[in-house]
């Protein structure tokens, strides 16, 4: 069995699966149950000055009968007294010395406030700190969370204050509610962060009730934007992780977060540069026990690939991720329909005909049998047909031999430039 | 509480035995199933439906929780789409054509259709409006599936429609002929209401040729549509047919759909003659009325049986026994004139006949007697030849001859559709076929009038 142990900027855990700072890590009882179930680490729900929460806090986006494609919350940081949390953190760490106990913290943007919370938390014995610069609702209205995280200078300065006193590794958690993720990731690195974690939740409104015209969720008839997470945000998160991973000016380890629901998602994040991952929505949907298959599945995958340690896959796909200008303009794939497998639903036909390049033909054989065929000379290799095809193996995207030698847009522009000179 | 051999059949509460057997989908089940549909382009299920319901469209509307739109899509194409959702042999039609047969498992189209139409019934929806009134009066003789379908379409086009129905209620086969545990009467009643709401007048308890003369109908109306279906089960032509305890399967099923259930079958030994869907109905109704033992006697073998496979399976589950290659010779009565036995003869199959089915031949000296209390005849249906003759229409053994394009009979004013034009070797006499013919004949009538108007205009 492959070695799943991981080390994020000095924080060690028996496997790369951590619970993200969120409702599942609200108490010692929960975190201890999670560790018993197999989770390698947990980021304690954000500590700070006590707050008040509202009732009716979560909502979910269901798609075509599939429940919880996306999830949204307007819950704030911990509403339990700091002393109580610290006592439970101490107990938990003592019970599970080999598991990663990281504590999320958030205070007003003042040096003494940060110094004070860092000392108090580290005093009980934790493995690391995560600075919450991502929470997009409520706390942001008070200048904390994403309000700080959206301003690179503010984020950098507060990170610096923390690092002035912190004895344990400091992870800075980033908000995706920003135009350029690299700008804030670089600011965190400048401020001295040991690692970054991303993404926090995305500003969102789940829906509107068509009977009452209330927002979903609503608090006594009024709503406010929440933070969006769950499977639907995974592609956004994966890109942001990859963008940070390939940015040399960031250059610090990454804890990947955003829609990770199983071992495959986790492996993808790690291939794209995450050292480990954090999970929340999937456990809120299914409970802590899902970690069993995450561990088992990842381990089997690594064994199948002949990889001894999970750390060996970190960042392996990052060199394959670049800018559009570096893509080969002469690379060509076309769709081919396998008539023996095709079930003739004609989804590909109508998708291509109505919305792409009109290169699939509906034909009839001599025996009256209907079949579909791609006019390869007109196919641009967009993949749409194979995306809408419900039958595994009915459409393959086939690589054609390059007629011309590889040429990217950037190379082409450079050549054009030499002609102009 | 007493239960018969078949575990779910009560001997104390017969009404319970006649409750619908198959449960409808719950909202969640319907949503899940609707979302499983691929929404094929040029979908084969539409082609496989005799009424060409846009199935992907109505399923998509279930998925988007637009149930009114879904029910309208169904009923627009099939005026008796709620009944068809329950009685169509879907595995041979839409569901049999579903592309997912080649992949996972076909979409439960029938149950989804039932879900949408049940919603409309439960919410007392009226789905369509009558067209702007046209100055043409049309008589429809027979308010069964074909007639109702035609009436609905004609009324939507603005024609003034009067229906004549011999029975107490409209609905025909759906109302009286299909067993309640497959099709509750309220479903047919709702479909009839939909038609009535369009201004169609339905004169029930009015038998044309008896309560109103054929000539009067022909003279009063601009066009007449004959959709009278078929009549009672013919004579077996054997001794003892007039004994007490000999039933016509059609009348017998009707008896289970006309007020309180008869108690006459309790504890009885019953044989049903024939192996079509009506025979299955007669047999399962007998079981559900408390019969002790029910046997189906068929002179051919299982391979020649015309009942649907699912009906056969259903009968077996109800504990019905099948005696293949058995033909009745004589029904035996006791001193009170009641059935007490049936003398049968064993058969064997010979050479194929003109319809491809092998001809059954008696085995010599194979006579045997079954002790029975009731005999149900289900060997097909006879025709209303007298009425057809009264209309003066050309027919072949009671099958009215028509022009297959226009549904016009030998009388240029009289059209015909449904079972009255159904003949052997001409497809299946399904409810859904009748519905489609009803639509087509309505368009044919409309076309005839339109042509008259155009010709009158051009002659001016």
Interface residues (C-beta under 8 A of the other chain):
Chain A: X64 X65 X66 X343 X344 X345 X346 X347 X349 X350 X362 X390 X391
Chain B: X31 X32 X34 X35 X38 X39 X40 X41 X42 X43 X44 X63 X99 X100 X102 X103
